[in-house]
């Protein structure tokens, strides 16, 4: 075994993150913190989260290339009566 076999080649990724561990005194306090974080999301972030939820829930409906199938364009006219 040579010295080169013992060298670990990890990718050059910064391990710093803006996330931090927060400890809560109660479940209600943790829930309030989560709701405040969600309220601070931008519209773009909310739409990204919505798309993630859609893909997890309806992933079986996606096309093989990962896109959504085209929508069916159906118009239904319902006749009503006046009384």
Secondary structure as UniProt FT lines:
FT   HELIX           3..6
FT   HELIX           27..39
FT   HELIX           43..57
FT   HELIX           59..61
FT   TURN            64..65
//
